[in-house]
């Protein structure tokens, strides 16, 4: 039987998505206007949207 490689994540998925979105936006700043830049910005928006959905779906602590 093949063993699965497992990784212990040090950051939450939400934090990783936000970090990736920031990196994509930084890359897009360095590129001239065009299709590649638009693709990077679109991917950054998708990552940010996913992070917002995760935050929205998290159970809220009630005091």
C-alpha positions in Angstrom: 0.0 0.0 0.0 1.3 3.5 -0.9 1.7 5.8 2.0 0.3 9.3 1.7 2.7 12.2 2.3 1.1 14.4 4.9 2.2 18.0 5.8 1.4 19.8 9.0 0.3 23.3 8.0 1.7 26.1 10.2 -0.8 28.7 8.9 -4.5 28.5 8.5 -6.0 28.2 5.0 -7.3 31.8 5.3 -3.9 33.1 6.1 -2.3 31.2 3.2 -4.9 32.5 0.8 -4.4 36.2 1.9 -0.6 35.8 1.7 -0.9 34.3 -1.8 -3.2 37.2 -2.9 -0.6 39.7 -1.6 2.2 38.0 -3.5 0.1 37.9 -6.7 -0.7 41.6 -6.4 3.0 42.5 -5.9 3.9 40.5 -9.0 1.1 42.2 -11.0 2.5 45.7 -10.0 5.8 44.8 -11.6 4.2 43.8 -14.9 3.1 46.0 -17.8 -0.6 46.2 -18.5 -1.8 43.2 -20.4 -3.4 39.7 -20.3 -0.8 38.2 -17.9 -1.2 41.1 -15.4 -5.0 40.8 -15.6 -4.7 37.0 -14.9 -2.6 37.7 -11.8 -5.1 40.2 -10.5 -8.0 37.9 -11.2 -6.3 35.1 -9.3 -5.6 37.5 -6.4 -9.3 38.4 -6.3 -10.2 34.7 -6.3 -7.9 34.1 -3.4 -9.3 37.0 -1.4 -12.8 35.9 -2.1 -12.0 32.4 -0.9 -10.5 33.9 2.3 -13.6 36.0 2.9 -15.8 32.9 2.5 -13.8 30.9 4.9 -14.0 33.8 7.5 -17.7 34.0 6.9 -18.2 30.3 7.4 -16.2 30.1 10.6 -18.3 29.5 13.7 -18.6 32.7 15.7 -17.7 32.6 19.3 -20.7 33.7 21.4 -20.0 35.4 24.7 
